[in-house]
Amino acid sequence: MAEVRVTYDEAADAAYVYFTDPHDRVPSARMYACDPVDVDGMINLDFDEQGRLIGVEILAAGSKLPEYLLRSARHPDTESA
C-alpha cells in the first residue's frame, strides 16, 4: 500500500494531504475550493497541469481529520521531501 504524506500546521490548524511522490515537487496548476458551508470549513483540491488531483488542503483540520492522523503528520517547516 502506498504511503500518503500529510503535513499539519497546528498554529494555522491547516493540513495538507499529498497524492504525489514525496520526492517530486509537483506545482498546483488549478485549485478547486469546496463549498465551505456544505463541509463546515474550507477544503481545497489541487490539480496539476494534466488535471490529476495532487493534494487536498484542509483548514480547521482539527475538527475534520482523525487525531491519529494529525499526531503522525509532519510540520510543514520540517518537510525535506
Biopython code that builds the backbone (N, CA, C, O; Angstrom):
import numpy as np
from Bio.PDB.StructureBuilder import StructureBuilder

atoms = [
    (1, "MET", "N", (0.839, -1.178, 0.000)),
    (1, "MET", "CA", (0.000, 0.000, 0.000)),
    (1, "MET", "C", (0.885, 1.242, 0.000)),
    (1, "MET", "O", (1.877, 1.312, 0.725)),
    (2, "ALA", "N", (0.520, 2.196, -0.804)),
    (2, "ALA", "CA", (1.284, 3.434, -0.879)),
    (2, "ALA", "C", (1.103, 4.250, 0.391)),
    (2, "ALA", "O", (0.033, 4.253, 1.000)),
    (3, "GLU", "N", (2.161, 4.937, 0.776)),
    (3, "GLU", "CA", (2.104, 5.802, 1.938)),
    (3, "GLU", "C", (1.685, 7.200, 1.496)),
    (3, "GLU", "O", (2.218, 7.735, 0.524)),
    (4, "VAL", "N", (0.741, 7.781, 2.202)),
    (4, "VAL", "CA", (0.273, 9.124, 1.895)),
    (4, "VAL", "C", (0.955, 10.081, 2.862)),
    (4, "VAL", "O", (0.982, 9.846, 4.070)),
    (5, "ARG", "N", (1.501, 11.153, 2.323)),
    (5, "ARG", "CA", (2.207, 12.141, 3.134)),
    (5, "ARG", "C", (1.227, 13.219, 3.573)),
    (5, "ARG", "O", (0.443, 13.731, 2.774)),
    (6, "VAL", "N", (1.286, 13.555, 4.868)),
    (6, "VAL", "CA", (0.402, 14.567, 5.435)),
    (6, "VAL", "C", (1.250, 15.548, 6.235)),
    (6, "VAL", "O", (2.118, 15.146, 7.010)),
    (7, "THR", "N", (0.988, 16.840, 6.041)),
    (7, "THR", "CA", (1.611, 17.856, 6.892)),
    (7, "THR", "C", (0.501, 18.543, 7.673)),
    (7, "THR", "O", (-0.644, 18.610, 7.224)),
    (8, "TYR", "N", (0.858, 19.054, 8.851)),
    (8, "TYR", "CA", (-0.121, 19.743, 9.695)),
    (8, "TYR", "C", (0.547, 20.897, 10.410)),
    (8, "TYR", "O", (1.550, 20.715, 11.099)),
    (9, "ASP", "N", (-0.010, 22.083, 10.246)),
    (9, "ASP", "CA", (0.452, 23.276, 10.931)),
    (9, "ASP", "C", (-0.554, 23.552, 12.043)),
    (9, "ASP", "O", (-1.660, 24.030, 11.793)),
    (10, "GLU", "N", (-0.150, 23.241, 13.277)),
    (10, "GLU", "CA", (-1.046, 23.374, 14.415)),
    (10, "GLU", "C", (-1.502, 24.812, 14.635)),
    (10, "GLU", "O", (-2.673, 25.051, 14.933)),
    (11, "ALA", "N", (-0.587, 25.773, 14.489)),
    (11, "ALA", "CA", (-0.934, 27.182, 14.713)),
    (11, "ALA", "C", (-2.021, 27.652, 13.741)),
    (11, "ALA", "O", (-2.921, 28.401, 14.120)),
    (12, "ALA", "N", (-1.929, 27.210, 12.501)),
    (12, "ALA", "CA", (-2.920, 27.596, 11.490)),
    (12, "ALA", "C", (-4.101, 26.618, 11.450)),
    (12, "ALA", "O", (-5.115, 26.892, 10.808)),
    (13, "ASP", "N", (-3.966, 25.479, 12.136)),
    (13, "ASP", "CA", (-4.951, 24.393, 12.103)),
    (13, "ASP", "C", (-5.252, 24.011, 10.654)),
    (13, "ASP", "O", (-6.407, 23.856, 10.256)),
    (14, "ALA", "N", (-4.165, 23.865, 9.874)),
    (14, "ALA", "CA", (-4.277, 23.535, 8.453)),
    (14, "ALA", "C", (-3.450, 22.287, 8.147)),
    (14, "ALA", "O", (-2.305, 22.163, 8.581)),
    (15, "ALA", "N", (-4.046, 21.375, 7.398)),
    (15, "ALA", "CA", (-3.359, 20.151, 6.997)),
    (15, "ALA", "C", (-3.328, 20.083, 5.472)),
    (15, "ALA", "O", (-4.156, 20.680, 4.784)),
    (16, "TYR", "N", (-2.339, 19.330, 4.964)),
    (16, "TYR", "CA", (-2.259, 19.097, 3.527)),
    (16, "TYR", "C", (-1.965, 17.623, 3.312)),
    (16, "TYR", "O", (-1.023, 17.076, 3.885)),
    (17, "VAL", "N", (-2.779, 16.987, 2.484)),
    (17, "VAL", "CA", (-2.610, 15.585, 2.135)),
    (17, "VAL", "C", (-2.091, 15.540, 0.709)),
    (17, "VAL", "O", (-2.747, 16.013, -0.219)),
    (18, "TYR", "N", (-0.895, 14.960, 0.542)),
    (18, "TYR", "CA", (-0.233, 14.897, -0.769)),
    (18, "TYR", "C", (-0.549, 13.576, -1.461)),
    (18, "TYR", "O", (-0.513, 12.519, -0.831)),
    (19, "PHE", "N", (-0.856, 13.633, -2.746)),
    (19, "PHE", "CA", (-1.079, 12.440, -3.555)),
    (19, "PHE", "C", (-0.010, 12.295, -4.626)),
    (19, "PHE", "O", (-0.232, 11.654, -5.653)),
    (20, "THR", "N", (1.145, 12.890, -4.384)),
    (20, "THR", "CA", (2.260, 12.813, -5.320)),
    (20, "THR", "C", (3.414, 12.084, -4.643)),
    (20, "THR", "O", (3.427, 11.919, -3.423)),
    (21, "ASP", "N", (4.366, 11.657, -5.433)),
    (21, "ASP", "CA", (5.566, 11.031, -4.892)),
    (21, "ASP", "C", (6.250, 12.023, -3.951)),
    (21, "ASP", "O", (6.435, 13.184, -4.316)),
    (22, "PRO", "N", (6.628, 11.588, -2.747)),
    (22, "PRO", "CA", (7.250, 12.504, -1.788)),
    (22, "PRO", "C", (8.509, 13.199, -2.305)),
    (22, "PRO", "O", (8.889, 14.246, -1.783)),
    (23, "HIS", "N", (9.157, 12.634, -3.318)),
    (23, "HIS", "CA", (10.388, 13.223, -3.854)),
    (23, "HIS", "C", (10.116, 14.209, -4.992)),
    (23, "HIS", "O", (11.022, 14.917, -5.432)),
    (24, "ASP", "N", (8.883, 14.255, -5.461)),
    (24, "ASP", "CA", (8.517, 15.165, -6.542)),
    (24, "ASP", "C", (7.887, 16.430, -5.974)),
    (24, "ASP", "O", (7.115, 16.379, -5.017)),
    (25, "ARG", "N", (8.219, 17.540, -6.563)),
    (25, "ARG", "CA", (7.584, 18.819, -6.220)),
    (25, "ARG", "C", (6.693, 19.187, -7.393)),
    (25, "ARG", "O", (7.130, 19.855, -8.330)),
    (26, "VAL", "N", (5.451, 18.753, -7.338)),
    (26, "VAL", "CA", (4.516, 18.989, -8.432)),
    (26, "VAL", "C", (3.737, 20.271, -8.136)),
    (26, "VAL", "O", (3.034, 20.345, -7.128)),
    (27, "PRO", "N", (3.852, 21.273, -8.994)),
    (27, "PRO", "CA", (3.135, 22.524, -8.749)),
    (27, "PRO", "C", (1.637, 22.382, -9.024)),
    (27, "PRO", "O", (1.215, 21.629, -9.902)),
    (28, "SER", "N", (0.866, 23.111, -8.265)),
    (28, "SER", "CA", (-0.570, 23.148, -8.482)),
    (28, "SER", "C", (-0.869, 24.099, -9.634)),
    (28, "SER", "O", (-0.442, 25.253, -9.627)),
    (29, "ALA", "N", (-1.601, 23.606, -10.614)),
    (29, "ALA", "CA", (-1.974, 24.430, -11.758)),
    (29, "ALA", "C", (-3.374, 25.007, -11.581)),
    (29, "ALA", "O", (-3.721, 26.036, -12.161)),
    (30, "ARG", "N", (-4.166, 24.319, -10.767)),
    (30, "ARG", "CA", (-5.546, 24.763, -10.573)),
    (30, "ARG", "C", (-6.031, 24.308, -9.214)),
    (30, "ARG", "O", (-5.715, 23.204, -8.770)),
    (31, "MET", "N", (-6.795, 25.158, -8.555)),
    (31, "MET", "CA", (-7.340, 24.828, -7.245)),
    (31, "MET", "C", (-8.859, 24.926, -7.317)),
    (31, "MET", "O", (-9.408, 25.866, -7.893)),
    (32, "TYR", "N", (-9.528, 23.940, -6.724)),
    (32, "TYR", "CA", (-10.979, 23.945, -6.655)),
    (32, "TYR", "C", (-11.369, 24.025, -5.186)),
    (32, "TYR", "O", (-11.068, 23.111, -4.419)),
    (33, "ALA", "N", (-12.026, 25.093, -4.786)),
    (33, "ALA", "CA", (-12.466, 25.263, -3.397)),
    (33, "ALA", "C", (-13.826, 24.597, -3.215)),
    (33, "ALA", "O", (-14.775, 24.881, -3.946)),
    (34, "CYS", "N", (-13.903, 23.710, -2.233)),
    (34, "CYS", "CA", (-15.187, 23.094, -1.909)),
    (34, "CYS", "C", (-16.036, 24.108, -1.144)),
    (34, "CYS", "O", (-15.499, 25.006, -0.495)),
    (35, "ASP", "N", (-17.320, 23.968, -1.218)),
    (35, "ASP", "CA", (-18.249, 24.891, -0.566)),
    (35, "ASP", "C", (-18.053, 24.846, 0.946)),
    (35, "ASP", "O", (-18.315, 23.816, 1.568)),
    (36, "PRO", "N", (-17.591, 25.958, 1.555)),
    (36, "PRO", "CA", (-17.321, 25.948, 2.993)),
    (36, "PRO", "C", (-18.573, 25.727, 3.837)),
    (36, "PRO", "O", (-18.471, 25.233, 4.960)),
    (37, "VAL", "N", (-19.728, 26.074, 3.334)),
    (37, "VAL", "CA", (-20.953, 25.860, 4.102)),
    (37, "VAL", "C", (-21.283, 24.371, 4.157)),
    (37, "VAL", "O", (-21.632, 23.848, 5.216)),
    (38, "ASP", "N", (-21.173, 23.698, 3.031)),
    (38, "ASP", "CA", (-21.508, 22.275, 2.977)),
    (38, "ASP", "C", (-20.550, 21.407, 3.793)),
    (38, "ASP", "O", (-20.955, 20.358, 4.294)),
    (39, "VAL", "N", (-19.306, 21.817, 3.934)),
    (39, "VAL", "CA", (-18.332, 20.998, 4.675)),
    (39, "VAL", "C", (-17.958, 21.614, 6.018)),
    (39, "VAL", "O", (-17.067, 21.115, 6.705)),
    (40, "ASP", "N", (-18.639, 22.703, 6.396)),
    (40, "ASP", "CA", (-18.393, 23.375, 7.677)),
    (40, "ASP", "C", (-16.918, 23.725, 7.842)),
    (40, "ASP", "O", (-16.314, 23.436, 8.876)),
    (41, "GLY", "N", (-16.356, 24.336, 6.839)),
    (41, "GLY", "CA", (-14.951, 24.727, 6.838)),
    (41, "GLY", "C", (-14.496, 24.896, 5.409)),
    (41, "GLY", "O", (-15.320, 25.015, 4.502)),
    (42, "MET", "N", (-13.198, 24.907, 5.198)),
    (42, "MET", "CA", (-12.675, 25.087, 3.848)),
    (42, "MET", "C", (-11.802, 23.904, 3.480)),
    (42, "MET", "O", (-10.883, 23.540, 4.213)),
    (43, "ILE", "N", (-12.099, 23.314, 2.345)),
    (43, "ILE", "CA", (-11.302, 22.225, 1.807)),
    (43, "ILE", "C", (-11.013, 22.580, 0.351)),
    (43, "ILE", "O", (-11.929, 22.848, -0.427)),
    (44, "ASN", "N", (-9.727, 22.579, -0.008)),
    (44, "ASN", "CA", (-9.305, 22.932, -1.360)),
    (44, "ASN", "C", (-8.674, 21.726, -2.038)),
    (44, "ASN", "O", (-7.845, 21.037, -1.444)),
    (45, "LEU", "N", (-9.061, 21.476, -3.269)),
    (45, "LEU", "CA", (-8.474, 20.399, -4.071)),
    (45, "LEU", "C", (-7.495, 21.020, -5.050)),
    (45, "LEU", "O", (-7.846, 21.961, -5.761)),
    (46, "ASP", "N", (-6.266, 20.504, -5.097)),
    (46, "ASP", "CA", (-5.240, 20.998, -6.015)),
    (46, "ASP", "C", (-5.024, 19.992, -7.147)),
    (46, "ASP", "O", (-4.935, 18.785, -6.918)),
    (47, "PHE", "N", (-4.943, 20.513, -8.370)),
    (47, "PHE", "CA", (-4.754, 19.686, -9.557)),
    (47, "PHE", "C", (-3.500, 20.127, -10.307)),
    (47, "PHE", "O", (-3.137, 21.303, -10.285)),
    (48, "ASP", "N", (-2.841, 19.175, -10.972)),
    (48, "ASP", "CA", (-1.658, 19.515, -11.768)),
    (48, "ASP", "C", (-2.083, 19.911, -13.181)),
    (48, "ASP", "O", (-3.274, 20.007, -13.475)),
    (49, "GLU", "N", (-1.103, 20.138, -14.048)),
    (49, "GLU", "CA", (-1.356, 20.567, -15.429)),
    (49, "GLU", "C", (-2.188, 19.565, -16.229)),
    (49, "GLU", "O", (-2.911, 19.952, -17.146)),
    (50, "GLN", "N", (-2.086, 18.276, -15.884)),
    (50, "GLN", "CA", (-2.825, 17.238, -16.601)),
    (50, "GLN", "C", (-4.210, 16.987, -16.002)),
    (50, "GLN", "O", (-4.936, 16.105, -16.461)),
    (51, "GLY", "N", (-4.576, 17.763, -14.977)),
    (51, "GLY", "CA", (-5.886, 17.597, -14.352)),
    (51, "GLY", "C", (-5.938, 16.516, -13.296)),
    (51, "GLY", "O", (-7.023, 16.126, -12.864)),
    (52, "ARG", "N", (-4.769, 16.017, -12.867)),
    (52, "ARG", "CA", (-4.731, 14.980, -11.822)),
    (52, "ARG", "C", (-4.748, 15.635, -10.450)),
    (52, "ARG", "O", (-4.111, 16.666, -10.234)),
    (53, "LEU", "N", (-5.481, 15.029, -9.527)),
    (53, "LEU", "CA", (-5.527, 15.507, -8.155)),
    (53, "LEU", "C", (-4.173, 15.260, -7.507)),
    (53, "LEU", "O", (-3.712, 14.120, -7.447)),
    (54, "ILE", "N", (-3.535, 16.320, -7.022)),
    (54, "ILE", "CA", (-2.209, 16.177, -6.415)),
    (54, "ILE", "C", (-2.228, 16.387, -4.908)),
    (54, "ILE", "O", (-1.278, 16.014, -4.220)),
    (55, "GLY", "N", (-3.305, 16.984, -4.383)),
    (55, "GLY", "CA", (-3.354, 17.182, -2.948)),
    (55, "GLY", "C", (-4.637, 17.835, -2.496)),
    (55, "GLY", "O", (-5.405, 18.379, -3.290)),
    (56, "VAL", "N", (-4.848, 17.765, -1.171)),
    (56, "VAL", "CA", (-6.032, 18.346, -0.552)),
    (56, "VAL", "C", (-5.583, 19.172, 0.639)),
    (56, "VAL", "O", (-4.871, 18.681, 1.516)),
    (57, "GLU", "N", (-6.004, 20.436, 0.667)),
    (57, "GLU", "CA", (-5.735, 21.305, 1.809)),
    (57, "GLU", "C", (-6.989, 21.347, 2.673)),
    (57, "GLU", "O", (-8.093, 21.559, 2.172)),
    (58, "ILE", "N", (-6.808, 21.142, 3.978)),
    (58, "ILE", "CA", (-7.931, 21.140, 4.902)),
    (58, "ILE", "C", (-7.697, 22.194, 5.967)),
    (58, "ILE", "O", (-6.761, 22.088, 6.760)),
    (59, "LEU", "N", (-8.552, 23.218, 5.983)),
    (59, "LEU", "CA", (-8.497, 24.232, 7.027)),
    (59, "LEU", "C", (-9.465, 23.813, 8.128)),
    (59, "LEU", "O", (-10.447, 23.122, 7.862)),
    (60, "ALA", "N", (-9.193, 24.227, 9.360)),
    (60, "ALA", "CA", (-9.933, 23.736, 10.534)),
    (60, "ALA", "C", (-9.758, 22.215, 10.612)),
    (60, "ALA", "O", (-10.693, 21.475, 10.917)),
    (61, "ALA", "N", (-8.532, 21.781, 10.326)),
    (61, "ALA", "CA", (-8.222, 20.358, 10.235)),
    (61, "ALA", "C", (-8.467, 19.610, 11.545)),
    (61, "ALA", "O", (-8.805, 18.426, 11.531)),
    (62, "GLY", "N", (-8.298, 20.290, 12.662)),
    (62, "GLY", "CA", (-8.506, 19.648, 13.959)),
    (62, "GLY", "C", (-9.914, 19.105, 14.133)),
    (62, "GLY", "O", (-10.124, 18.156, 14.889)),
    (63, "SER", "N", (-10.871, 19.693, 13.448)),
    (63, "SER", "CA", (-12.252, 19.218, 13.542)),
    (63, "SER", "C", (-12.660, 18.364, 12.346)),
    (63, "SER", "O", (-13.781, 17.857, 12.302)),
    (64, "LYS", "N", (-11.759, 18.200, 11.374)),
    (64, "LYS", "CA", (-12.086, 17.457, 10.154)),
    (64, "LYS", "C", (-11.358, 16.115, 10.028)),
    (64, "LYS", "O", (-11.872, 15.180, 9.413)),
    (65, "LEU", "N", (-10.164, 16.028, 10.612)),
    (65, "LEU", "CA", (-9.343, 14.827, 10.440)),
    (65, "LEU", "C", (-9.194, 14.079, 11.761)),
    (65, "LEU", "O", (-9.274, 14.680, 12.833)),
    (66, "PRO", "N", (-8.977, 12.775, 11.682)),
    (66, "PRO", "CA", (-8.793, 11.995, 12.907)),
    (66, "PRO", "C", (-7.529, 12.425, 13.655)),
    (66, "PRO", "O", (-6.527, 12.791, 13.040)),
    (67, "GLU", "N", (-7.588, 12.379, 14.971)),
    (67, "GLU", "CA", (-6.477, 12.802, 15.817)),
    (67, "GLU", "C", (-5.197, 12.016, 15.505)),
    (67, "GLU", "O", (-4.115, 12.602, 15.486)),
    (68, "TYR", "N", (-5.296, 10.710, 15.263)),
    (68, "TYR", "CA", (-4.101, 9.909, 14.982)),
    (68, "TYR", "C", (-3.373, 10.420, 13.746)),
    (68, "TYR", "O", (-2.143, 10.393, 13.693)),
    (69, "LEU", "N", (-4.125, 10.887, 12.752)),
    (69, "LEU", "CA", (-3.514, 11.390, 11.533)),
    (69, "LEU", "C", (-2.798, 12.710, 11.797)),
    (69, "LEU", "O", (-1.693, 12.925, 11.298)),
    (70, "LEU", "N", (-3.405, 13.580, 12.563)),
    (70, "LEU", "CA", (-2.776, 14.862, 12.896)),
    (70, "LEU", "C", (-1.521, 14.649, 13.744)),
    (70, "LEU", "O", (-0.523, 15.342, 13.549)),
    (71, "ARG", "N", (-1.560, 13.705, 14.674)),
    (71, "ARG", "CA", (-0.384, 13.417, 15.518)),
    (71, "ARG", "C", (0.782, 12.882, 14.692)),
    (71, "ARG", "O", (1.940, 13.180, 14.984)),
    (72, "SER", "N", (0.482, 12.100, 13.669)),
    (72, "SER", "CA", (1.551, 11.490, 12.875)),
    (72, "SER", "C", (2.017, 12.379, 11.720)),
    (72, "SER", "O", (3.021, 12.080, 11.073)),
    (73, "ALA", "N", (1.292, 13.466, 11.460)),
    (73, "ALA", "CA", (1.641, 14.359, 10.346)),
    (73, "ALA", "C", (2.912, 15.134, 10.657)),
    (73, "ALA", "O", (3.237, 15.394, 11.816)),
    (74, "ARG", "N", (3.615, 15.492, 9.609)),
    (74, "ARG", "CA", (4.817, 16.333, 9.741)),
    (74, "ARG", "C", (4.414, 17.786, 9.770)),
    (74, "ARG", "O", (3.377, 18.168, 9.227)),
    (75, "HIS", "N", (5.236, 18.592, 10.404)),
    (75, "HIS", "CA", (5.027, 20.045, 10.362)),
    (75, "HIS", "C", (5.581, 20.527, 9.036)),
    (75, "HIS", "O", (6.656, 20.081, 8.635)),
    (76, "PRO", "N", (4.883, 21.428, 8.331)),
    (76, "PRO", "CA", (5.350, 21.872, 7.002)),
    (76, "PRO", "C", (6.748, 22.468, 7.005)),
    (76, "PRO", "O", (7.455, 22.359, 6.003)),
    (77, "ASP", "N", (7.169, 23.093, 8.097)),
    (77, "ASP", "CA", (8.514, 23.692, 8.165)),
    (77, "ASP", "C", (9.618, 22.651, 8.224)),
    (77, "ASP", "O", (10.779, 22.962, 7.957)),
    (78, "THR", "N", (9.267, 21.407, 8.573)),
    (78, "THR", "CA", (10.283, 20.355, 8.676)),
    (78, "THR", "C", (10.271, 19.438, 7.465)),
    (78, "THR", "O", (11.008, 18.453, 7.432)),
    (79, "GLU", "N", (9.457, 19.740, 6.479)),
    (79, "GLU", "CA", (9.401, 18.928, 5.267)),
    (79, "GLU", "C", (10.708, 19.033, 4.503)),
    (79, "GLU", "O", (11.167, 20.129, 4.182)),
    (80, "SER", "N", (11.297, 17.892, 4.218)),
    (80, "SER", "CA", (12.526, 17.896, 3.438)),
    (80, "SER", "C", (12.357, 17.146, 2.136)),
    (80, "SER", "O", (13.269, 17.120, 1.310)),
    (81, "ALA", "N", (11.194, 16.531, 1.942)),
    (81, "ALA", "CA", (10.957, 15.744, 0.735)),
    (81, "ALA", "C", (10.506, 16.598, -0.412)),
    (81, "ALA", "O", (10.263, 16.086, -1.505)),
]
sb = StructureBuilder()
sb.init_structure("model")
sb.init_model(0)
sb.init_chain("A")
sb.init_seg("    ")
for serial, (resi, resn, name, xyz) in enumerate(atoms, 1):
    if name == "N":
        sb.init_residue(resn, " ", resi, " ")
    sb.init_atom(name, np.array(xyz, "f"), 0.0, 1.0, " ", f" {name:<3s}", serial, name[0])
structure = sb.get_structure()
